[in-house]
Amino acid sequence: MIKFEEIEIKYGNFIAVENLNLEIKKGEFFTFLGPSGCGKTTSLRTLVGFITPSKGKIIVGDEDVTNLPVEKRNIGMVFQSYALFPTMTVYDNIAFGLKVKKVSKKKIDEKVREVAKKIKITDEQLKKNVSELSGGQQQRVALARAIVLEPDILCLDEPLSNLDAKLRIELRRELKRLQKELGITTLYVTHDQEEALTLSDRIAVFNNGYIEQVGTPYEIYNHSKSEFVCDFIGDINRLGKEILNEINSQLNTKFDTTKMGFIRLERCTEKKGEGFAKLNGKVIDLEFNGVLTKYTLLCNREKIKYLEKNDGFSFYNLNDNVDIYINPKDILQF
């Protein structure tokens, strides 16, 4: 469906994106994930047509769209700032693109109300000015305005970053439902790892203008291909020389103690398994969040965090001693 072929994007002598090769399938929810300044938004804007690459081609379907004007690409765009018209009604904001395309008044009304219903915008809200709406409602309007044009591709640039945590989760679910229902190929840009893991069919992890790894959320999280991906996706323990030596001595494993080891928090457990290493530590910090408690232990002069489900029976306090177990197969080294 979408191919980035040998794409390079330059600003003067600065190369923002180098040698980008990527293929996105039709109907896929694909996320560009990475820290600020890594090239993810630049790559998205190049697909939409706001930026012309210095090298390479962008293919959509069978067509080379590298130099095609924005308005001829049939790509819907939702910006981080929403870019709505604040003095216009919600109805007129959603209808704006259709009016530009000179669609009949009757057809515009049908399409606006159909999309509003799908995105849960009420008839009462359609009559209001955008400036009267909350951030979450404005986000729905921005999405409706993009979808009403029935684009082949929908691009979303950090669309939920201005919303509070609870509303972000709610709209995340809504966005995923809508994307599957409409079957639109969707490219989503975010720096939020949880958002990427929750929403995506596949993820490209960007770092300094390069893609470090492309894969499903499961692959990115459990089979990270580089130290950057491993460290950037979710919370993780870094195992140093002292702990790796201890594991090697207990299990006769051969971890390289000159390199850092990595293990996910949930892979450290109080349940002993066959072939697991046992570590004893003192609780030096804890974070209670209702469902889970995150404990930080001091083990062999190093810190290890692990998660414990709150069952109402066991709870540790500061300075308590705890035994945890680690399966060496869960340790990653690069």
N, C-alpha and C positions, 0 to 999 in steps of 0.2 A: 504493500500500500504506500508507505513512505520510505524513501531511501535517502540518507545523507551519504554522499560519496566523496571521500577525500576533501572534506570541507575545511577551509582555513578562513579565519576571520581576524582581520588586523585593524588596529587603530594606530596609524602612523607606523612606528617601529615595534609597537607592542602587539604580540600575537595573543589574542584573547582565547581563541579556540584553534587547535592544531590537529590536522589529520583525523577529523571526525568521520567515522564510518559506522553507520547504524541503520538497522531496518526495523520498521514498526508495522505490525500486521493490521489488517482491516478489522475494525471492531474492538481493538485492544485498548485497554486503559494503561497507558505507558507513562511512567514518571521519570522526570529528570530530577535527581536528588543530589544535593551537595551544599557546602558552605557558601557564604556570600563571596561573590567574585570568582566563582569557579568556572563560569561559562555556560551555565544551564539556561538562564534567561536569554542570553545572547544567541544561543542555538535555537531556542524557541522563536525568537523574533526574526531570525533568518528564515525559518520555515514560513512564517506568516508573510514575510516580504518587507518588513521594516528595515532590514539590514541586508545588503548584498555581499556575499562572501568574496574574498579576494582570490580564492581557489575552490575548485570542486563543483559538484552539481547536487541539486535536490530534485528527486524524482517523486511525483505523486501519481499513483497508478502507473500509466505508461508515458506520462508527460513530464518533460523537463520544465520545472517551474522556476528555475534559478533566477531568471530575469523577468518573470511575469509580474505585472502590477498587483498590488495587494488585493484590489477589488475583483480581480479575475481568478483568484485562487480558491474561492468558496471555502474559506476557513473562518470559523467563528472565534472571537478572542474575548476573554474575560480578564481584565486587568486587576492588579492588586488594589488600585485606587478606585475601581469600579468604572470610572470615567463616564458617569451618568450626567444627564442634563438636570441640574437641581431645581430649575424654575419650571420644568415641564412635569406633567402628570406621569404617573407610572405607566398608564396606558400609552401615552405619546412616546415615552422612552422606548417601550417595547416595539411600538409600531414604526419607529423612526426609519430603520433600514428598509422596511417594506415600502414606505412612502417614497424613499429615494429610488427604489426600483420600479416605482409607478404601478404598484399592485392596486387593484380596485379596492374601493372603500369597504365593500361587503366582504371581500376575501381577507382584507387586513383584520377586520373585526373578528372573523371566524378564527383566524390563526392566533391572534393575540389572546383571545379567551380560551382557546384550546391549550396553548402553552401555559397560560396563567394557572389553569386548573391543574396541570401536571406538576407545576412547581409550587403549588399551594399558595398562590397569590389570590386573595379574595376580591370580589367585585368592588367592595368598599375601598380596598387598597388601590385598585386600579384608578380610582378617581382622585387619589391624593397626590400632592407634589412629592417628588423623591426626597426633598429636604425634610419632610415630616416623618420619614421612616427611620427605623432603627438600622444599625449596621447589618444585621442578619437579613432584614427585609430588603435592604438595598442590594445585598449580594444576590438574592433570589431574582431581583429585577435585572441585574447585569447578566445573569445566566439566561434568563428568559429572552432578553434582547438578542443574545448570541444564537440561541437555539431556534428562535422563530424564523430565522432565515434558512433553516434546514441545511446547515453546512455539512460538507463531507467529513470535515475534521474540526474538532473543538479544541482550542488551546486555552489553558488556564494558568495564569502566572501568579503564584502565591495567593489564590483567591480567598483563603480563609484566615490569613495571618493577622487581619485587623479585628478579629472577633474574639470574644472571651472563650475560655476552654470548653465550657459546657455546650455552647452554641456551635463551636467548631466541630465537636463530635456529632452533634445532631445533623448539621449540614453535610458532614462527611458521608454519613449513611444515606442521606437524601441524594447526594451527588452520585454515589455508586449505584443506587437503585435506578436513577434517571438514565445514567449512561448505559446500563444494561438494557433498560426498557427501549431506549431509542436506538441502540446499536451504533452510536457515533464513535468513530476512532478518536480517542481523546489523549492529548498530551498535557501533562500536569507538571508544573514546576513547584518545588518546595524545598525548604531546608529542614523540614520537620520529618524525622525518621519514622515516627509512629504513624504519621499521616501517610507516608509513602508505603509502609508495610501493610497498612489497613486497606488502602484503596486499590493498589496496583495489581495488574496482571503480571507486568514485568517492570523492572527498575533499571535505570542507568545511573551509576554513581559517578559524579563528576568531581575532579580534583585538579585545580590549576590548568584548566583548558583541555584536560584529557578525560577520557572515560576509563575508570579503574576496573569496573566490572559491570556486566549486564546479566540479569537473571531474574528469576521469580523472587518474591519476598522470602520464601523459604531458603532458596539458594544463597541469596545475599546475606541473610542472617546466620544460617548454619554452616555455610561453606564459603566464607569470605575468601577472596583470592589475593588480598593484599592487606598489609598492616593498616593502611589508611581506612579501607572498607570495614575491617574488623573493629577498629577503634571508633569509627564514625557512626556505625549502625548500632543503636542501643547501648545499654550500659554493659561494661565488661571489666573483668579483673585482669590486671597485668601481673604475671608471675615472674619474679626475679630469680636471681642466682640461688638464694637461700632455699626457697620453696622447691625449685626445680631439682636442686641437689637432694633434698629430702625425699622427693618422689622417686628420683633415680635410685637412691639407696634402698628404699622400701620395695620397689617393684622391679629393680634391675632394668629399668627403661634407660634410654640414651638421649634424653633431651639435651640440646645444646645450651649449656649454662651461660654462654657468652651472649645469647640472644634472649629477648623477652618471650615469655609464653603468654597466651591469651586464653581465657575461659569465660563463658557466659555465666552470669550470676546464678541462673536457675539450674546450671549444671553442677553447682556445689550443693551437696545435700547432706542431711543428717542420717540418711538411710544408707547403710553399708551395703556394697555390692561386691560381687566376686571380681578380684583384680583391681580394686579401688585402693588409692592411697589414703591414709588417715592423717588428718592435720588437727592439732589442738590449738585453740586460740582463745583470747580473752576479749569479751565484748567491749569495744571502745566507743561505739556509736550505734544508734538505732533510729530508724524512721518508721513510724507506724502510720499506715494509710488506710486502715480499715480491713481490706481483704488480705493484704500482705504486710509483713514487717521486713524491712531491709536492715540486716545486721552488718556491722563492720567489725571484723575480728583482727586482732594482732596475732599473726602466726609466723613463727620463725623470723621475727623482726620485720615482717612485711604485712601489709593490709590486704585482707580478702573480704569481699562483700558477698553475702548470699541472701536469698529470699526464703521466708518461711510463711506458709499459709496460716492465717489465724483461725485456729479451730476452737478457741476459747479455753483450751486446757494448758498449753505450754506457752510460756512467754519468758524471755530472758531479760535480765537487767544489766546495767553497766557493771563491768568487772566480773560477770559470770564467766566460767570456763565452758567452752562448747567444743565437741568433736564434730568435724565435718569430713566428708568423703568426696574424693575426686576420681573420676574415671579418666585415666591418661588418654583415652581415645578422644576425649572432649577438649583436649588442649591443642591449640593451634600455634604453630611457629612459622615465621616467614623468613 
